[in-house]
């Protein structure tokens, strides 16, 4: 579980976990690369709504499954 204030990097942290565990499909990664304004914006992996990407905030719940040694579910939510 992560918690923090606005712009603390929660979405980026979840995106980094997904990226490092190689739990991202190639087409998803390509879409994030195209949508990123600077470098590879890993927060875009969980911020899927256009409004979230434009405003840089989380609006909706994003569920992502990934596995490494264990299977995990990340649910990134507002506030």
PyMOL Python script that loads the backbone (N, CA, C, O; Angstrom):
from pymol import cmd

cmd.read_pdbstr("""\
ATOM      1  N   UNK A   1       0.850  -1.161   0.000  1.00  0.00           N
ATOM      2  CA  UNK A   1       0.000   0.000   0.000  1.00  0.00           C
ATOM      3  C   UNK A   1       0.898   1.226   0.000  1.00  0.00           C
ATOM      4  O   UNK A   1       1.917   1.279   0.690  1.00  0.00           O
ATOM      5  N   UNK A   2       0.495   2.202  -0.788  1.00  0.00           N
ATOM      6  CA  UNK A   2       1.175   3.490  -0.761  1.00  0.00           C
ATOM      7  C   UNK A   2       0.173   4.556  -0.378  1.00  0.00           C
ATOM      8  O   UNK A   2      -1.022   4.434  -0.647  1.00  0.00           O
ATOM      9  N   UNK A   3       0.661   5.577   0.238  1.00  0.00           N
ATOM     10  CA  UNK A   3      -0.180   6.714   0.597  1.00  0.00           C
ATOM     11  C   UNK A   3       0.671   7.962   0.468  1.00  0.00           C
ATOM     12  O   UNK A   3       1.889   7.916   0.639  1.00  0.00           O
ATOM     13  N   UNK A   4       0.031   9.065   0.168  1.00  0.00           N
ATOM     14  CA  UNK A   4       0.775  10.310   0.053  1.00  0.00           C
ATOM     15  C   UNK A   4      -0.113  11.421  -0.445  1.00  0.00           C
ATOM     16  O   UNK A   4      -1.280  11.210  -0.776  1.00  0.00           O
ATOM     17  N   UNK A   5       0.446  12.586  -0.492  1.00  0.00           N
ATOM     18  CA  UNK A   5      -0.264  13.770  -0.956  1.00  0.00           C
ATOM     19  C   UNK A   5      -0.151  13.890  -2.468  1.00  0.00           C
ATOM     20  O   UNK A   5       0.495  13.070  -3.120  1.00  0.00           O
ATOM     21  N   UNK A   6      -0.779  14.907  -3.011  1.00  0.00           N
ATOM     22  CA  UNK A   6      -0.710  15.186  -4.441  1.00  0.00           C
ATOM     23  C   UNK A   6       0.751  15.366  -4.844  1.00  0.00           C
ATOM     24  O   UNK A   6       1.523  16.016  -4.139  1.00  0.00           O
ATOM     25  N   UNK A   7       1.117  14.789  -5.976  1.00  0.00           N
ATOM     26  CA  UNK A   7       2.469  14.897  -6.554  1.00  0.00           C
ATOM     27  C   UNK A   7       3.567  14.243  -5.712  1.00  0.00           C
ATOM     28  O   UNK A   7       4.735  14.618  -5.814  1.00  0.00           O
ATOM     29  N   UNK A   8       3.194  13.268  -4.883  1.00  0.00           N
ATOM     30  CA  UNK A   8       4.201  12.526  -4.132  1.00  0.00           C
ATOM     31  C   UNK A   8       4.791  11.371  -4.949  1.00  0.00           C
ATOM     32  O   UNK A   8       5.784  10.771  -4.536  1.00  0.00           O
ATOM     33  N   UNK A   9       4.191  11.052  -6.106  1.00  0.00           N
ATOM     34  CA  UNK A   9       4.745  10.011  -6.959  1.00  0.00           C
ATOM     35  C   UNK A   9       4.132   8.634  -6.773  1.00  0.00           C
ATOM     36  O   UNK A   9       4.765   7.629  -7.098  1.00  0.00           O
ATOM     37  N   UNK A  10       2.920   8.568  -6.261  1.00  0.00           N
ATOM     38  CA  UNK A  10       2.283   7.264  -6.037  1.00  0.00           C
ATOM     39  C   UNK A  10       2.051   6.517  -7.352  1.00  0.00           C
ATOM     40  O   UNK A  10       2.361   5.330  -7.449  1.00  0.00           O
ATOM     41  N   UNK A  11       1.513   7.195  -8.355  1.00  0.00           N
ATOM     42  CA  UNK A  11       1.272   6.557  -9.653  1.00  0.00           C
ATOM     43  C   UNK A  11       2.591   6.141 -10.300  1.00  0.00           C
ATOM     44  O   UNK A  11       2.681   5.079 -10.917  1.00  0.00           O
ATOM     45  N   UNK A  12       3.589   6.968 -10.158  1.00  0.00           N
ATOM     46  CA  UNK A  12       4.904   6.655 -10.721  1.00  0.00           C
ATOM     47  C   UNK A  12       5.497   5.435 -10.033  1.00  0.00           C
ATOM     48  O   UNK A  12       6.095   4.588 -10.696  1.00  0.00           O
ATOM     49  N   UNK A  13       5.345   5.329  -8.721  1.00  0.00           N
ATOM     50  CA  UNK A  13       5.844   4.171  -7.984  1.00  0.00           C
ATOM     51  C   UNK A  13       5.180   2.883  -8.458  1.00  0.00           C
ATOM     52  O   UNK A  13       5.860   1.884  -8.693  1.00  0.00           O
ATOM     53  N   UNK A  14       3.851   2.902  -8.600  1.00  0.00           N
ATOM     54  CA  UNK A  14       3.131   1.720  -9.081  1.00  0.00           C
ATOM     55  C   UNK A  14       3.578   1.391 -10.505  1.00  0.00           C
ATOM     56  O   UNK A  14       3.792   0.226 -10.839  1.00  0.00           O
ATOM     57  N   UNK A  15       3.716   2.423 -11.343  1.00  0.00           N
ATOM     58  CA  UNK A  15       4.207   2.217 -12.705  1.00  0.00           C
ATOM     59  C   UNK A  15       5.597   1.608 -12.718  1.00  0.00           C
ATOM     60  O   UNK A  15       5.889   0.742 -13.542  1.00  0.00           O
ATOM     61  N   UNK A  16       6.451   2.052 -11.817  1.00  0.00           N
ATOM     62  CA  UNK A  16       7.822   1.508 -11.728  1.00  0.00           C
ATOM     63  C   UNK A  16       7.794   0.041 -11.312  1.00  0.00           C
ATOM     64  O   UNK A  16       8.549  -0.768 -11.852  1.00  0.00           O
ATOM     65  N   UNK A  17       6.933  -0.311 -10.360  1.00  0.00           N
ATOM     66  CA  UNK A  17       6.802  -1.712  -9.948  1.00  0.00           C
ATOM     67  C   UNK A  17       6.372  -2.587 -11.130  1.00  0.00           C
ATOM     68  O   UNK A  17       6.913  -3.672 -11.340  1.00  0.00           O
ATOM     69  N   UNK A  18       5.397  -2.102 -11.896  1.00  0.00           N
ATOM     70  CA  UNK A  18       4.935  -2.848 -13.065  1.00  0.00           C
ATOM     71  C   UNK A  18       6.040  -2.975 -14.108  1.00  0.00           C
ATOM     72  O   UNK A  18       6.246  -4.044 -14.681  1.00  0.00           O
ATOM     73  N   UNK A  19       6.738  -1.886 -14.345  1.00  0.00           N
ATOM     74  CA  UNK A  19       7.816  -1.874 -15.344  1.00  0.00           C
ATOM     75  C   UNK A  19       8.961  -2.800 -14.925  1.00  0.00           C
ATOM     76  O   UNK A  19       9.429  -3.610 -15.724  1.00  0.00           O
ATOM     77  N   UNK A  20       9.408  -2.680 -13.679  1.00  0.00           N
ATOM     78  CA  UNK A  20      10.526  -3.490 -13.200  1.00  0.00           C
ATOM     79  C   UNK A  20      10.194  -4.976 -13.122  1.00  0.00           C
ATOM     80  O   UNK A  20      11.081  -5.816 -13.266  1.00  0.00           O
ATOM     81  N   UNK A  21       8.922  -5.307 -12.894  1.00  0.00           N
ATOM     82  CA  UNK A  21       8.533  -6.717 -12.826  1.00  0.00           C
ATOM     83  C   UNK A  21       8.186  -7.272 -14.211  1.00  0.00           C
ATOM     84  O   UNK A  21       7.750  -8.416 -14.337  1.00  0.00           O
ATOM     85  N   UNK A  22       8.385  -6.450 -15.247  1.00  0.00           N
ATOM     86  CA  UNK A  22       8.112  -6.829 -16.634  1.00  0.00           C
ATOM     87  C   UNK A  22       6.675  -7.314 -16.806  1.00  0.00           C
ATOM     88  O   UNK A  22       6.416  -8.313 -17.477  1.00  0.00           O
ATOM     89  N   UNK A  23       5.752  -6.589 -16.189  1.00  0.00           N
ATOM     90  CA  UNK A  23       4.337  -6.942 -16.219  1.00  0.00           C
ATOM     91  C   UNK A  23       3.541  -6.042 -17.160  1.00  0.00           C
ATOM     92  O   UNK A  23       2.326  -5.901 -17.015  1.00  0.00           O
ATOM     93  N   UNK A  24       4.225  -5.441 -18.114  1.00  0.00           N
ATOM     94  CA  UNK A  24       3.576  -4.532 -19.049  1.00  0.00           C
ATOM     95  C   UNK A  24       3.650  -5.144 -20.439  1.00  0.00           C
ATOM     96  O   UNK A  24       4.714  -5.573 -20.885  1.00  0.00           O
ATOM     97  N   UNK A  25       2.515  -5.178 -21.115  1.00  0.00           N
ATOM     98  CA  UNK A  25       2.509  -5.659 -22.490  1.00  0.00           C
ATOM     99  C   UNK A  25       3.215  -4.649 -23.382  1.00  0.00           C
ATOM    100  O   UNK A  25       3.212  -3.450 -23.105  1.00  0.00           O
ATOM    101  N   UNK A  26       3.812  -5.140 -24.442  1.00  0.00           N
ATOM    102  CA  UNK A  26       4.590  -4.286 -25.336  1.00  0.00           C
ATOM    103  C   UNK A  26       3.742  -3.148 -25.913  1.00  0.00           C
ATOM    104  O   UNK A  26       4.220  -2.020 -26.033  1.00  0.00           O
ATOM    105  N   UNK A  27       2.493  -3.438 -26.270  1.00  0.00           N
ATOM    106  CA  UNK A  27       1.646  -2.380 -26.828  1.00  0.00           C
ATOM    107  C   UNK A  27       1.322  -1.311 -25.788  1.00  0.00           C
ATOM    108  O   UNK A  27       1.198  -0.134 -26.128  1.00  0.00           O
ATOM    109  N   UNK A  28       1.184  -1.712 -24.517  1.00  0.00           N
ATOM    110  CA  UNK A  28       0.952  -0.728 -23.448  1.00  0.00           C
ATOM    111  C   UNK A  28       2.178   0.162 -23.278  1.00  0.00           C
ATOM    112  O   UNK A  28       2.058   1.379 -23.136  1.00  0.00           O
ATOM    113  N   UNK A  29       3.347  -0.450 -23.294  1.00  0.00           N
ATOM    114  CA  UNK A  29       4.582   0.308 -23.133  1.00  0.00           C
ATOM    115  C   UNK A  29       4.768   1.276 -24.298  1.00  0.00           C
ATOM    116  O   UNK A  29       5.182   2.418 -24.095  1.00  0.00           O
ATOM    117  N   UNK A  30       4.466   0.831 -25.507  1.00  0.00           N
ATOM    118  CA  UNK A  30       4.576   1.711 -26.670  1.00  0.00           C
ATOM    119  C   UNK A  30       3.607   2.883 -26.571  1.00  0.00           C
ATOM    120  O   UNK A  30       3.952   4.009 -26.932  1.00  0.00           O
ATOM    121  N   UNK A  31       2.401   2.624 -26.083  1.00  0.00           N
ATOM    122  CA  UNK A  31       1.411   3.702 -25.910  1.00  0.00           C
ATOM    123  C   UNK A  31       1.897   4.725 -24.887  1.00  0.00           C
ATOM    124  O   UNK A  31       1.726   5.929 -25.081  1.00  0.00           O
ATOM    125  N   UNK A  32       2.501   4.250 -23.800  1.00  0.00           N
ATOM    126  CA  UNK A  32       3.033   5.158 -22.773  1.00  0.00           C
ATOM    127  C   UNK A  32       4.189   5.969 -23.344  1.00  0.00           C
ATOM    128  O   UNK A  32       4.302   7.164 -23.070  1.00  0.00           O
ATOM    129  N   UNK A  33       5.045   5.333 -24.130  1.00  0.00           N
ATOM    130  CA  UNK A  33       6.161   6.058 -24.749  1.00  0.00           C
ATOM    131  C   UNK A  33       5.649   7.166 -25.652  1.00  0.00           C
ATOM    132  O   UNK A  33       6.197   8.268 -25.655  1.00  0.00           O
ATOM    133  N   UNK A  34       4.596   6.881 -26.425  1.00  0.00           N
ATOM    134  CA  UNK A  34       4.029   7.893 -27.318  1.00  0.00           C
ATOM    135  C   UNK A  34       3.372   9.033 -26.538  1.00  0.00           C
ATOM    136  O   UNK A  34       3.455  10.192 -26.942  1.00  0.00           O
ATOM    137  N   UNK A  35       2.722   8.703 -25.423  1.00  0.00           N
ATOM    138  CA  UNK A  35       1.990   9.704 -24.641  1.00  0.00           C
ATOM    139  C   UNK A  35       2.893  10.516 -23.717  1.00  0.00           C
ATOM    140  O   UNK A  35       2.514  11.604 -23.282  1.00  0.00           O
ATOM    141  N   UNK A  36       4.076  10.002 -23.417  1.00  0.00           N
ATOM    142  CA  UNK A  36       4.987  10.681 -22.485  1.00  0.00           C
ATOM    143  C   UNK A  36       5.510  11.975 -23.091  1.00  0.00           C
ATOM    144  O   UNK A  36       5.918  12.018 -24.252  1.00  0.00           O
ATOM    145  N   UNK A  37       5.490  13.018 -22.287  1.00  0.00           N
ATOM    146  CA  UNK A  37       6.010  14.308 -22.737  1.00  0.00           C
ATOM    147  C   UNK A  37       7.513  14.406 -22.530  1.00  0.00           C
ATOM    148  O   UNK A  37       8.225  14.978 -23.355  1.00  0.00           O
ATOM    149  N   UNK A  38       7.993  13.844 -21.421  1.00  0.00           N
ATOM    150  CA  UNK A  38       9.428  13.870 -21.131  1.00  0.00           C
ATOM    151  C   UNK A  38       9.845  12.488 -20.661  1.00  0.00           C
ATOM    152  O   UNK A  38       9.315  11.986 -19.669  1.00  0.00           O
ATOM    153  N   UNK A  39      10.773  11.875 -21.347  1.00  0.00           N
ATOM    154  CA  UNK A  39      11.244  10.547 -20.954  1.00  0.00           C
ATOM    155  C   UNK A  39      10.128   9.525 -20.981  1.00  0.00           C
ATOM    156  O   UNK A  39       9.215   9.620 -21.802  1.00  0.00           O
ATOM    157  N   UNK A  40      10.191   8.570 -20.110  1.00  0.00           N
ATOM    158  CA  UNK A  40       9.169   7.535 -19.982  1.00  0.00           C
ATOM    159  C   UNK A  40       8.380   7.813 -18.712  1.00  0.00           C
ATOM    160  O   UNK A  40       8.872   7.556 -17.613  1.00  0.00           O
ATOM    161  N   UNK A  41       7.166   8.336 -18.845  1.00  0.00           N
ATOM    162  CA  UNK A  41       6.331   8.697 -17.701  1.00  0.00           C
ATOM    163  C   UNK A  41       5.560   7.468 -17.228  1.00  0.00           C
ATOM    164  O   UNK A  41       4.481   7.168 -17.738  1.00  0.00           O
ATOM    165  N   UNK A  42       6.119   6.765 -16.254  1.00  0.00           N
ATOM    166  CA  UNK A  42       5.548   5.503 -15.794  1.00  0.00           C
ATOM    167  C   UNK A  42       4.199   5.673 -15.107  1.00  0.00           C
ATOM    168  O   UNK A  42       3.446   4.705 -15.002  1.00  0.00           O
ATOM    169  N   UNK A  43       3.877   6.853 -14.646  1.00  0.00           N
ATOM    170  CA  UNK A  43       2.564   7.095 -14.031  1.00  0.00           C
ATOM    171  C   UNK A  43       1.446   6.866 -15.033  1.00  0.00           C
ATOM    172  O   UNK A  43       0.321   6.561 -14.639  1.00  0.00           O
ATOM    173  N   UNK A  44       1.732   7.006 -16.318  1.00  0.00           N
ATOM    174  CA  UNK A  44       0.712   6.817 -17.349  1.00  0.00           C
ATOM    175  C   UNK A  44       0.241   5.369 -17.431  1.00  0.00           C
ATOM    176  O   UNK A  44      -0.802   5.099 -18.027  1.00  0.00           O
ATOM    177  N   UNK A  45       0.981   4.437 -16.848  1.00  0.00           N
ATOM    178  CA  UNK A  45       0.550   3.039 -16.830  1.00  0.00           C
ATOM    179  C   UNK A  45      -0.694   2.845 -15.981  1.00  0.00           C
ATOM    180  O   UNK A  45      -1.485   1.938 -16.238  1.00  0.00           O
ATOM    181  N   UNK A  46      -0.875   3.685 -14.974  1.00  0.00           N
ATOM    182  CA  UNK A  46      -2.065   3.568 -14.127  1.00  0.00           C
ATOM    183  C   UNK A  46      -3.058   4.689 -14.374  1.00  0.00           C
ATOM    184  O   UNK A  46      -4.247   4.524 -14.099  1.00  0.00           O
ATOM    185  N   UNK A  47      -2.607   5.814 -14.879  1.00  0.00           N
ATOM    186  CA  UNK A  47      -3.500   6.932 -15.175  1.00  0.00           C
ATOM    187  C   UNK A  47      -3.982   6.798 -16.611  1.00  0.00           C
ATOM    188  O   UNK A  47      -3.393   7.363 -17.533  1.00  0.00           O
ATOM    189  N   UNK A  48      -5.070   6.036 -16.788  1.00  0.00           N
ATOM    190  CA  UNK A  48      -5.527   5.689 -18.120  1.00  0.00           C
ATOM    191  C   UNK A  48      -6.506   6.648 -18.759  1.00  0.00           C
ATOM    192  O   UNK A  48      -6.622   6.680 -19.984  1.00  0.00           O
ATOM    193  N   UNK A  49      -7.209   7.428 -17.968  1.00  0.00           N
ATOM    194  CA  UNK A  49      -8.175   8.362 -18.534  1.00  0.00           C
ATOM    195  C   UNK A  49      -7.456   9.566 -19.145  1.00  0.00           C
ATOM    196  O   UNK A  49      -6.427  10.012 -18.638  1.00  0.00           O
ATOM    197  N   UNK A  50      -8.007  10.076 -20.224  1.00  0.00           N
ATOM    198  CA  UNK A  50      -7.412  11.243 -20.876  1.00  0.00           C
ATOM    199  C   UNK A  50      -7.290  12.412 -19.895  1.00  0.00           C
ATOM    200  O   UNK A  50      -6.264  13.090 -19.858  1.00  0.00           O
ATOM    201  N   UNK A  51      -8.329  12.643 -19.110  1.00  0.00           N
ATOM    202  CA  UNK A  51      -8.305  13.749 -18.144  1.00  0.00           C
ATOM    203  C   UNK A  51      -7.193  13.558 -17.112  1.00  0.00           C
ATOM    204  O   UNK A  51      -6.573  14.529 -16.679  1.00  0.00           O
ATOM    205  N   UNK A  52      -6.941  12.316 -16.719  1.00  0.00           N
ATOM    206  CA  UNK A  52      -5.864  12.049 -15.759  1.00  0.00           C
ATOM    207  C   UNK A  52      -4.516  12.405 -16.372  1.00  0.00           C
ATOM    208  O   UNK A  52      -3.670  13.017 -15.721  1.00  0.00           O
ATOM    209  N   UNK A  53      -4.326  12.017 -17.625  1.00  0.00           N
ATOM    210  CA  UNK A  53      -3.054  12.300 -18.291  1.00  0.00           C
ATOM    211  C   UNK A  53      -2.876  13.797 -18.520  1.00  0.00           C
ATOM    212  O   UNK A  53      -1.781  14.327 -18.336  1.00  0.00           O
ATOM    213  N   UNK A  54      -3.937  14.474 -18.916  1.00  0.00           N
ATOM    214  CA  UNK A  54      -3.848  15.909 -19.194  1.00  0.00           C
ATOM    215  C   UNK A  54      -3.612  16.724 -17.926  1.00  0.00           C
ATOM    216  O   UNK A  54      -2.835  17.679 -17.929  1.00  0.00           O
ATOM    217  N   UNK A  55      -4.291  16.338 -16.837  1.00  0.00           N
ATOM    218  CA  UNK A  55      -4.197  17.105 -15.597  1.00  0.00           C
ATOM    219  C   UNK A  55      -3.111  16.605 -14.659  1.00  0.00           C
ATOM    220  O   UNK A  55      -2.751  17.290 -13.702  1.00  0.00           O
ATOM    221  N   UNK A  56      -2.583  15.409 -14.929  1.00  0.00           N
ATOM    222  CA  UNK A  56      -1.542  14.859 -14.076  1.00  0.00           C
ATOM    223  C   UNK A  56      -2.031  14.437 -12.716  1.00  0.00           C
ATOM    224  O   UNK A  56      -1.279  14.475 -11.743  1.00  0.00           O
ATOM    225  N   UNK A  57      -3.313  14.024 -12.634  1.00  0.00           N
ATOM    226  CA  UNK A  57      -3.880  13.587 -11.357  1.00  0.00           C
ATOM    227  C   UNK A  57      -4.608  12.265 -11.541  1.00  0.00           C
ATOM    228  O   UNK A  57      -4.967  11.903 -12.661  1.00  0.00           O
ATOM    229  N   UNK A  58      -4.827  11.547 -10.457  1.00  0.00           N
ATOM    230  CA  UNK A  58      -5.598  10.315 -10.493  1.00  0.00           C
ATOM    231  C   UNK A  58      -7.062  10.652 -10.252  1.00  0.00           C
ATOM    232  O   UNK A  58      -7.399  11.327  -9.279  1.00  0.00           O
ATOM    233  N   UNK A  59      -7.933  10.178 -11.147  1.00  0.00           N
ATOM    234  CA  UNK A  59      -9.362  10.435 -11.038  1.00  0.00           C
ATOM    235  C   UNK A  59     -10.129   9.152 -10.765  1.00  0.00           C
ATOM    236  O   UNK A  59     -11.084   9.151  -9.988  1.00  0.00           O
ATOM    237  N   UNK A  60      -9.720   8.069 -11.393  1.00  0.00           N
ATOM    238  CA  UNK A  60     -10.440   6.802 -11.325  1.00  0.00           C
ATOM    239  C   UNK A  60      -9.540   5.719 -10.742  1.00  0.00           C
ATOM    240  O   UNK A  60      -8.317   5.860 -10.726  1.00  0.00           O
ATOM    241  N   UNK A  61     -10.146   4.646 -10.265  1.00  0.00           N
ATOM    242  CA  UNK A  61      -9.395   3.519  -9.731  1.00  0.00           C
ATOM    243  C   UNK A  61      -8.767   2.736 -10.879  1.00  0.00           C
ATOM    244  O   UNK A  61      -9.422   2.486 -11.891  1.00  0.00           O
ATOM    245  N   UNK A  62      -7.522   2.356 -10.731  1.00  0.00           N
ATOM    246  CA  UNK A  62      -6.826   1.550 -11.741  1.00  0.00           C
ATOM    247  C   UNK A  62      -6.368   0.255 -11.083  1.00  0.00           C
ATOM    248  O   UNK A  62      -5.658   0.277 -10.078  1.00  0.00           O
ATOM    249  N   UNK A  63      -6.779  -0.867 -11.655  1.00  0.00           N
ATOM    250  CA  UNK A  63      -6.355  -2.177 -11.157  1.00  0.00           C
ATOM    251  C   UNK A  63      -5.338  -2.765 -12.114  1.00  0.00           C
ATOM    252  O   UNK A  63      -5.573  -2.803 -13.321  1.00  0.00           O
ATOM    253  N   UNK A  64      -4.220  -3.220 -11.596  1.00  0.00           N
ATOM    254  CA  UNK A  64      -3.199  -3.863 -12.417  1.00  0.00           C
ATOM    255  C   UNK A  64      -2.679  -5.077 -11.661  1.00  0.00           C
ATOM    256  O   UNK A  64      -2.342  -4.990 -10.480  1.00  0.00           O
ATOM    257  N   UNK A  65      -2.619  -6.199 -12.346  1.00  0.00           N
ATOM    258  CA  UNK A  65      -2.049  -7.410 -11.772  1.00  0.00           C
ATOM    259  C   UNK A  65      -0.600  -7.533 -12.227  1.00  0.00           C
ATOM    260  O   UNK A  65      -0.262  -7.193 -13.361  1.00  0.00           O
ATOM    261  N   UNK A  66       0.231  -8.011 -11.349  1.00  0.00           N
ATOM    262  CA  UNK A  66       1.597  -8.328 -11.755  1.00  0.00           C
ATOM    263  C   UNK A  66       2.116  -9.449 -10.880  1.00  0.00           C
ATOM    264  O   UNK A  66       1.616  -9.679  -9.779  1.00  0.00           O
ATOM    265  N   UNK A  67       3.112 -10.136 -11.376  1.00  0.00           N
ATOM    266  CA  UNK A  67       3.683 -11.220 -10.585  1.00  0.00           C
ATOM    267  C   UNK A  67       5.189 -11.197 -10.714  1.00  0.00           C
ATOM    268  O   UNK A  67       5.746 -10.864 -11.760  1.00  0.00           O
ATOM    269  N   UNK A  68       5.811 -11.551  -9.649  1.00  0.00           N
ATOM    270  CA  UNK A  68       7.250 -11.727  -9.591  1.00  0.00           C
ATOM    271  C   UNK A  68       7.419 -13.033  -8.829  1.00  0.00           C
ATOM    272  O   UNK A  68       7.203 -14.102  -9.399  1.00  0.00           O
ATOM    273  N   UNK A  69       7.790 -12.976  -7.579  1.00  0.00           N
ATOM    274  CA  UNK A  69       7.806 -14.178  -6.761  1.00  0.00           C
ATOM    275  C   UNK A  69       6.392 -14.479  -6.270  1.00  0.00           C
ATOM    276  O   UNK A  69       6.054 -15.633  -6.005  1.00  0.00           O
ATOM    277  N   UNK A  70       5.576 -13.446  -6.152  1.00  0.00           N
ATOM    278  CA  UNK A  70       4.198 -13.568  -5.693  1.00  0.00           C
ATOM    279  C   UNK A  70       3.280 -12.874  -6.682  1.00  0.00           C
ATOM    280  O   UNK A  70       3.705 -11.974  -7.406  1.00  0.00           O
ATOM    281  N   UNK A  71       2.029 -13.287  -6.714  1.00  0.00           N
ATOM    282  CA  UNK A  71       1.029 -12.594  -7.513  1.00  0.00           C
ATOM    283  C   UNK A  71       0.468 -11.459  -6.669  1.00  0.00           C
ATOM    284  O   UNK A  71       0.135 -11.659  -5.500  1.00  0.00           O
ATOM    285  N   UNK A  72       0.362 -10.288  -7.245  1.00  0.00           N
ATOM    286  CA  UNK A  72      -0.129  -9.141  -6.492  1.00  0.00           C
ATOM    287  C   UNK A  72      -1.137  -8.361  -7.324  1.00  0.00           C
ATOM    288  O   UNK A  72      -1.143  -8.429  -8.553  1.00  0.00           O
ATOM    289  N   UNK A  73      -1.964  -7.638  -6.641  1.00  0.00           N
ATOM    290  CA  UNK A  73      -2.920  -6.738  -7.273  1.00  0.00           C
ATOM    291  C   UNK A  73      -2.664  -5.348  -6.743  1.00  0.00           C
ATOM    292  O   UNK A  73      -2.661  -5.125  -5.532  1.00  0.00           O
ATOM    293  N   UNK A  74      -2.452  -4.421  -7.642  1.00  0.00           N
ATOM    294  CA  UNK A  74      -2.317  -3.014  -7.253  1.00  0.00           C
ATOM    295  C   UNK A  74      -3.600  -2.319  -7.606  1.00  0.00           C
ATOM    296  O   UNK A  74      -4.074  -2.417  -8.737  1.00  0.00           O
ATOM    297  N   UNK A  75      -4.158  -1.630  -6.669  1.00  0.00           N
ATOM    298  CA  UNK A  75      -5.337  -0.807  -6.918  1.00  0.00           C
ATOM    299  C   UNK A  75      -4.932   0.614  -6.575  1.00  0.00           C
ATOM    300  O   UNK A  75      -4.715   0.940  -5.409  1.00  0.00           O
ATOM    301  N   UNK A  76      -4.831   1.452  -7.586  1.00  0.00           N
ATOM    302  CA  UNK A  76      -4.441   2.829  -7.369  1.00  0.00           C
ATOM    303  C   UNK A  76      -5.696   3.671  -7.375  1.00  0.00           C
ATOM    304  O   UNK A  76      -6.433   3.689  -8.360  1.00  0.00           O
ATOM    305  N   UNK A  77      -5.945   4.369  -6.278  1.00  0.00           N
ATOM    306  CA  UNK A  77      -7.199   5.094  -6.131  1.00  0.00           C
ATOM    307  C   UNK A  77      -6.951   6.568  -5.821  1.00  0.00           C
ATOM    308  O   UNK A  77      -5.840   6.991  -5.500  1.00  0.00           O
ATOM    309  N   UNK A  78      -8.009   7.306  -5.930  1.00  0.00           N
ATOM    310  CA  UNK A  78      -7.962   8.722  -5.602  1.00  0.00           C
ATOM    311  C   UNK A  78      -7.871   8.896  -4.093  1.00  0.00           C
ATOM    312  O   UNK A  78      -8.490   8.149  -3.335  1.00  0.00           O
ATOM    313  N   UNK A  79      -7.104   9.879  -3.667  1.00  0.00           N
ATOM    314  CA  UNK A  79      -7.025  10.270  -2.259  1.00  0.00           C
ATOM    315  C   UNK A  79      -6.759   9.139  -1.389  1.00  0.00           C
ATOM    316  O   UNK A  79      -6.663   9.304  -0.173  1.00  0.00           O
TER     317      UNK A  79
END
""", "prot")
cmd.dss("prot")
cmd.show_as("cartoon", "prot")
cmd.util.cbc("prot")
cmd.orient("prot")
